[in-house]
Amino acid sequence: MTPPDPAAPDLTGFDLRALPPEFHDNPYPWYAALRSQSPVRSLPDGSVLLTRYRDCEAVYRDPKLFCSDKQAEFSPKFGNTSPLFEHHTHSLVFNDPPLHTRVRRLIAGALTVRATDAVAPSLTRWVDHLLDGMAEKAARGEAVDLIKDFASAIPIEVIGNLLGVPADQRGPLRGWSLAILGALEPRLDAAQLARGNQAVTDFVAYLRGLVAQRRAQPGDPAQDVLTRLIQGEGEGGRAQRLTETELLQNCIFILNAGHETTTNLIANGLVSLLQWPTQRQLLLAEPELIASAVEEFLRFESSNQLGNRLSTADAEVGGLTWPTGTRFTLCIGAANRDPAVVTDPDRLDIRRSPNRHLAFGFGAHQCVGMSLARLEGRVAIGRFLQRFPGYALAGPVQRGGRVRFRGYLRVPLQGL
């Protein structure tokens, strides 16, 4: 372990539930201090924070020893009869086999690389439509915001199409998603809890009607994720159908998983290019670098900063033995800037290769929609940059104020 850097943040009493405002602007000095001084750190709530790549990857590699079941954690946080508890304990990301296996298989079958590639033409048309709208607003002298007018509108359109949500009914989706995901923050107040529960209630009520319509008029299960989830698929002569609760809650999960994280990927990437102008010029000169650029944005400013696992037996992590039932928090944002894995990790380098990162997790729980997210990032960032090569900030940005999800609420633009 290296001696503490005198310029590093003071880690005394470090607690994810009580962080200073400057952490939200730039958590990376804290992450660096934790990696060097206390890489396997017990937190005040009894959980253990991991900030080294090797420790996070080791936990991801063993889903039997480190499970995703969150009932014991979510019961005291949400109350075991609440809408939030029902949602999060039935969604793909917080479950293990057999539910995880059944749901992942159904979703993955509709999000193959081939199926994802088929989305590209409609995605490109939608991105160009949004870019036209931004240019028209700028020409009229109206304020243009990267999040509202572009980044958040892309995943809502893509996932709305995958689930077959009518275009005129998509208005509440972003608000519901933000409220539900906001309840996953380490620190939760009564207002956030109420908003999250109400969002789940409203979302489920909406989905019941949509599911009833789709049962009456099924879509093509090769392209319509909702129809695929409703019908299940045969395996060994048995239909792998979801219960009504599993179906509804995993429809919510699909929107949530693909909405905020993809919004953050697009915005984080475009703002990072403003902060690293030589990299922006390089990408303009060599647009074929967009795929590696997206990987670097995922590493450099991970949309999802934290993951969680629970040990099912005594486990050795970071050279120490931890008892059964230990809650581990995997700091993806810190692991992705670990100098033991990444050379010069605090530098944005769109040519970086290889580029090992944990932005999509790792192993059995690796993000099922990562091919789609990468496609959205490539199309959105690539076409934005080619259309508006001289874009700049028109005022101060507003961070999302989240610990788990790193992104922006507001990014005013000019130069369009």
Secondary structure, 3 states (H helix, E strand, C coil): CCCCCCCCCCCCCCCCCCCCHHHHHCCHHHHHHHHHHCCEEECCCCCEEECCHHHHHHHHHCCCCEECCCHHHHHHHHCCCCHHHHHHCCCHHHCCCCHHHHHHHHHHHHCCHHHHHHHHHHHHHHHHHHHHHHHHHHHCCCCEEHHHHHHCHHHHHHHHHHHCCCHHHCCCHHHHHHHHHHCCCCCCCHHHHHHHHHHHHHHHHHHHHHHHHHHHCCCCCCCCHHHHHHHCCEECCEECCCCHHHHHHHHHHHHHHHHHHHHHHHHHHHHHHHHCHHHHHHHHHCHHHHHHHHHHHHHHCCCECEEEEEECCCEEECCEEECCCCEEEEEHHHHCCCCCCCCCCCCCCCCCCCCCCCCCCCHHHCCCCHHHHHHHHHHHHHHHHHHCCCCEECCCCEECCCCCECCEEECEEECC
